[in-house]
Every structure is written in structure tokens, then in C-alpha cells.
């Protein structure tokens, strides 16, 4: 539920670490959207989350050459 998402967002950003935390919501996807079992898996959300993760890591941990 969105109320829980907001409570989590407030808790993890309470110490001013908002720039270090990103909570992403994926329309139509439930809690375990990357679980491969039928009924839980949401391919679109799983792919979007993977791309968001890669982007976040590239930004937070840039490879310097």
C-alpha cells in the first residue's frame, strides 16, 4: 500500500540521506515482481528495475579509467 511506501520513505530519509535513497514504484507490479513464479513476476517492472539499478550503480560508483 502507498501509505507504507511513504512511511518507509520517511524513515530511510529522516537523517538527511534523501539523495542516497531512491524508492521506485512500478505500475501494476506487486512486492515480489522479480520473482520468476507465475502470478508474482512482472516482466516490465523487472526489466525497468534492472535498468534503474544499473543506472544508479553507474552514477554512484563510476568506473574511472
CNS distance restraints for C-alpha pairs under 8 A (distance, minus, plus):
assign (resid   1 and name CA) (resid   5 and name CA) 6.65 0.50 0.50
assign (resid   2 and name CA) (resid   6 and name CA) 6.26 0.50 0.50
assign (resid   3 and name CA) (resid   7 and name CA) 6.35 0.50 0.50
assign (resid   4 and name CA) (resid   8 and name CA) 6.14 0.50 0.50
assign (resid   5 and name CA) (resid   9 and name CA) 6.09 0.50 0.50
assign (resid   6 and name CA) (resid  10 and name CA) 6.13 0.50 0.50
assign (resid   7 and name CA) (resid  11 and name CA) 6.16 0.50 0.50
assign (resid   8 and name CA) (resid  12 and name CA) 6.17 0.50 0.50
assign (resid   9 and name CA) (resid  13 and name CA) 6.14 0.50 0.50
assign (resid   9 and name CA) (resid  23 and name CA) 7.21 0.50 0.50
assign (resid  10 and name CA) (resid  14 and name CA) 5.76 0.50 0.50
assign (resid  12 and name CA) (resid  17 and name CA) 7.46 0.50 0.50
assign (resid  12 and name CA) (resid  18 and name CA) 7.67 0.50 0.50
assign (resid  12 and name CA) (resid  21 and name CA) 7.40 0.50 0.50
assign (resid  13 and name CA) (resid  17 and name CA) 5.09 0.50 0.50
assign (resid  13 and name CA) (resid  18 and name CA) 4.77 0.50 0.50
assign (resid  13 and name CA) (resid  21 and name CA) 7.14 0.50 0.50
assign (resid  14 and name CA) (resid  18 and name CA) 7.84 0.50 0.50
assign (resid  17 and name CA) (resid  21 and name CA) 6.76 0.50 0.50
assign (resid  18 and name CA) (resid  22 and name CA) 7.71 0.50 0.50
assign (resid  26 and name CA) (resid  45 and name CA) 5.70 0.50 0.50
assign (resid  27 and name CA) (resid  45 and name CA) 7.76 0.50 0.50
assign (resid  29 and name CA) (resid  33 and name CA) 5.67 0.50 0.50
assign (resid  29 and name CA) (resid  42 and name CA) 5.92 0.50 0.50
assign (resid  29 and name CA) (resid  45 and name CA) 6.37 0.50 0.50
assign (resid  30 and name CA) (resid  40 and name CA) 7.03 0.50 0.50
assign (resid  30 and name CA) (resid  42 and name CA) 7.95 0.50 0.50
assign (resid  32 and name CA) (resid  40 and name CA) 5.91 0.50 0.50
assign (resid  32 and name CA) (resid  41 and name CA) 6.93 0.50 0.50
assign (resid  33 and name CA) (resid  40 and name CA) 5.47 0.50 0.50
assign (resid  33 and name CA) (resid  41 and name CA) 4.54 0.50 0.50
assign (resid  33 and name CA) (resid  42 and name CA) 4.92 0.50 0.50
assign (resid  33 and name CA) (resid  43 and name CA) 7.63 0.50 0.50
assign (resid  33 and name CA) (resid  45 and name CA) 6.72 0.50 0.50
assign (resid  33 and name CA) (resid  46 and name CA) 6.30 0.50 0.50
assign (resid  34 and name CA) (resid  40 and name CA) 7.47 0.50 0.50
assign (resid  34 and name CA) (resid  41 and name CA) 5.35 0.50 0.50
assign (resid  34 and name CA) (resid  42 and name CA) 6.52 0.50 0.50
assign (resid  34 and name CA) (resid  43 and name CA) 7.45 0.50 0.50
assign (resid  34 and name CA) (resid  45 and name CA) 7.67 0.50 0.50
assign (resid  34 and name CA) (resid  46 and name CA) 5.17 0.50 0.50
assign (resid  35 and name CA) (resid  40 and name CA) 5.96 0.50 0.50
assign (resid  35 and name CA) (resid  41 and name CA) 5.13 0.50 0.50
assign (resid  36 and name CA) (resid  40 and name CA) 7.03 0.50 0.50
assign (resid  36 and name CA) (resid  41 and name CA) 5.20 0.50 0.50
assign (resid  37 and name CA) (resid  41 and name CA) 5.98 0.50 0.50
assign (resid  41 and name CA) (resid  46 and name CA) 7.72 0.50 0.50
assign (resid  42 and name CA) (resid  46 and name CA) 6.06 0.50 0.50
assign (resid  43 and name CA) (resid  47 and name CA) 6.14 0.50 0.50
assign (resid  44 and name CA) (resid  48 and name CA) 6.14 0.50 0.50
assign (resid  45 and name CA) (resid  49 and name CA) 5.92 0.50 0.50
assign (resid  46 and name CA) (resid  50 and name CA) 6.17 0.50 0.50
assign (resid  47 and name CA) (resid  51 and name CA) 6.30 0.50 0.50
assign (resid  48 and name CA) (resid  52 and name CA) 6.13 0.50 0.50
assign (resid  49 and name CA) (resid  53 and name CA) 6.02 0.50 0.50
assign (resid  50 and name CA) (resid  54 and name CA) 6.24 0.50 0.50
assign (resid  51 and name CA) (resid  55 and name CA) 6.15 0.50 0.50
assign (resid  52 and name CA) (resid  56 and name CA) 6.06 0.50 0.50
assign (resid  53 and name CA) (resid  57 and name CA) 6.14 0.50 0.50
assign (resid  54 and name CA) (resid  58 and name CA) 6.08 0.50 0.50
assign (resid  55 and name CA) (resid  59 and name CA) 6.19 0.50 0.50
assign (resid  56 and name CA) (resid  60 and name CA) 5.98 0.50 0.50
assign (resid  57 and name CA) (resid  61 and name CA) 5.47 0.50 0.50
assign (resid  57 and name CA) (resid  62 and name CA) 7.47 0.50 0.50
assign (resid  58 and name CA) (resid  62 and name CA) 5.08 0.50 0.50
assign (resid  58 and name CA) (resid  63 and name CA) 7.47 0.50 0.50
